[in-house]
Amino acid sequence: KLDWENQQVSDNLSSQERRLQSLTNELTQLRNEMSATKTNEEMVVFERNIELSTLREENTTLKTEKISSLNLHKRTTMLLNKDIGDLQKKLAEKDNTTEELQIQNQSLTDKVASLERELTRAMEHNMKVLQAQSSLTNRLETAEKKAEEAEKKAEEG
């Protein structure tokens, strides 16, 4: 849209330049016609009037271009402000998401630590159970040996 408006301003300027060239050509033609019929003083007054008219036209063209440029600047500024607002909103959303993720991460870290403590307790308990099992196995083997020995003695005796 801004490119289109820039093109409109450019086209308008080109049109004004063609009009100025046309007026310049007309002035040259009139000068040639008047030089045969008017005195130098009349020519100077006529040329000044033509110059004044040309300057007025240029002034009007410049005012129109200035207004177009200001309108374009206002629209550009509005669009930029909207983009800035959108970006600030997205940044705020990302900040909220980051904070939520940090809270979730802390919660998960706490859960992992709790599970690690439970695992450590379970492993310690498992070691005690293994030690007790080993002790029971040793006592069982000892008792079986004693029973076999007692059985042998009873058979011998």
C-alpha positions as CSV (number, residue, x, y, z in Angstrom):
1,K,0.0,0.0,0.0
2,L,2.8,2.4,0.8
3,D,4.6,1.6,-2.5
4,W,1.3,2.4,-4.3
5,E,1.0,5.7,-2.5
6,N,4.7,6.5,-3.3
7,Q,4.0,5.7,-7.0
8,Q,0.9,8.0,-6.9
9,V,3.1,10.9,-5.5
10,S,5.8,10.1,-8.2
11,D,3.2,10.0,-11.0
12,N,1.7,13.3,-9.8
13,L,5.2,14.9,-9.7
14,S,5.9,13.6,-13.3
15,S,2.5,15.1,-14.4
16,Q,3.4,18.4,-12.8
17,E,6.8,18.4,-14.5
18,R,5.2,17.8,-17.9
19,R,2.8,20.7,-17.2
20,L,5.7,22.9,-16.3
21,Q,7.6,22.0,-19.5
22,S,4.4,22.7,-21.5
23,L,4.1,26.1,-19.9
24,T,7.7,26.8,-20.5
25,N,7.3,25.9,-24.2
26,E,4.1,28.1,-24.3
27,L,6.1,31.0,-22.7
28,T,8.8,30.7,-25.3
29,Q,6.3,30.8,-28.1
30,L,4.6,33.8,-26.5
31,R,7.9,35.6,-26.1
32,N,8.7,35.1,-29.7
33,E,5.2,36.5,-30.7
34,M,5.5,39.4,-28.3
35,S,9.0,40.4,-29.2
36,A,7.7,41.6,-32.5
37,T,4.8,43.6,-31.0
38,K,5.7,44.7,-27.4
39,T,8.4,46.9,-26.0
40,N,11.0,45.5,-23.6
41,E,9.2,46.9,-20.5
42,E,6.0,45.2,-21.5
43,M,8.0,42.0,-22.1
44,V,9.6,42.2,-18.6
45,V,6.2,42.8,-16.9
46,F,4.7,39.9,-19.0
47,E,7.6,37.6,-18.2
48,R,7.3,38.4,-14.5
49,N,3.6,37.7,-14.5
50,I,4.3,34.3,-16.2
51,E,7.0,33.6,-13.7
52,L,4.7,34.5,-10.8
53,S,2.0,32.2,-12.3
54,T,4.6,29.4,-12.7
55,L,5.8,29.8,-9.1
56,R,2.2,29.7,-7.8
57,E,1.7,26.5,-9.7
58,E,4.9,25.0,-8.3
59,N,3.9,26.1,-4.8
60,T,0.6,24.4,-5.1
61,T,2.3,21.3,-6.4
62,L,4.7,21.3,-3.5
63,K,1.9,21.8,-1.0
64,T,0.0,18.8,-2.5
65,E,3.2,16.7,-2.4
66,K,3.9,17.7,1.2
67,I,0.3,16.8,2.3
68,S,0.7,13.4,0.5
69,S,4.0,12.9,2.1
70,L,2.7,13.7,5.6
71,N,-0.3,11.4,5.1
72,L,2.1,8.7,4.0
73,H,4.3,9.3,7.0
74,K,1.2,9.2,9.3
75,R,0.1,5.9,7.8
76,T,3.6,4.5,8.1
77,T,3.9,5.5,11.7
78,M,0.5,4.0,12.5
79,L,1.5,0.7,10.9
80,L,4.8,0.7,12.7
81,N,3.1,1.4,16.0
82,K,0.7,-1.4,15.4
83,D,3.6,-3.8,14.6
84,I,5.5,-2.6,17.7
85,G,2.3,-3.3,19.8
86,D,2.0,-6.8,18.3
87,L,5.6,-7.6,19.0
88,Q,5.3,-6.3,22.6
89,K,2.2,-8.5,23.0
90,K,4.0,-11.6,21.7
91,L,7.0,-10.8,23.9
92,A,4.7,-10.6,27.0
93,E,3.1,-13.9,26.0
94,K,6.6,-15.5,25.7
95,D,7.6,-14.1,29.1
96,N,4.4,-15.7,30.6
97,T,5.2,-19.0,28.8
98,T,8.8,-18.9,30.1
99,E,7.6,-18.2,33.6
100,E,5.1,-21.1,33.4
101,L,7.8,-23.4,32.0
102,Q,10.2,-22.4,34.9
103,I,7.5,-23.2,37.4
104,Q,6.8,-26.6,35.7
105,N,10.5,-27.3,35.5
106,Q,10.9,-26.6,39.3
107,S,8.0,-28.9,40.0
108,L,9.5,-31.6,37.9
109,T,12.9,-31.1,39.6
110,D,11.3,-31.4,43.0
111,K,9.5,-34.6,41.9
112,V,12.8,-36.1,40.5
113,A,14.6,-35.3,43.8
114,S,11.7,-36.9,45.7
115,L,11.9,-40.0,43.5
116,E,15.7,-40.2,43.9
117,R,15.3,-40.1,47.7
118,E,12.6,-42.9,47.5
119,L,14.9,-44.9,45.2
120,T,17.8,-44.5,47.6
121,R,15.7,-45.7,50.5
122,A,14.4,-48.6,48.4
123,M,18.0,-49.6,47.5
124,E,19.1,-49.4,51.2
125,H,16.1,-51.5,52.1
126,N,17.0,-53.9,49.3
127,M,20.6,-54.2,50.6
128,K,19.3,-55.0,54.1
129,V,17.0,-57.6,52.7
130,L,19.9,-59.1,50.6
131,Q,22.1,-59.2,53.7
132,A,19.3,-60.8,55.8
133,Q,18.7,-63.3,53.0
134,S,22.4,-64.1,52.8
135,S,22.5,-64.6,56.6
136,L,19.5,-66.8,56.5
137,T,21.0,-68.8,53.6
138,N,24.2,-69.3,55.6
139,R,22.2,-70.3,58.7
140,L,20.2,-72.7,56.6
141,E,23.3,-74.3,55.1
142,T,24.8,-74.6,58.6
143,A,21.6,-76.2,60.0
144,E,21.4,-78.6,57.0
145,K,25.0,-79.6,57.6
146,K,24.4,-80.2,61.3
147,A,21.2,-82.2,60.4
148,E,23.2,-84.3,58.0
149,E,25.9,-84.9,60.6
150,A,23.3,-85.7,63.2
151,E,21.6,-88.1,60.8
152,K,24.9,-89.8,60.1
153,K,25.7,-90.2,63.8
154,A,22.2,-91.6,64.4
155,E,22.7,-94.2,61.6
156,E,26.1,-95.1,62.9
157,G,25.1,-95.2,66.5
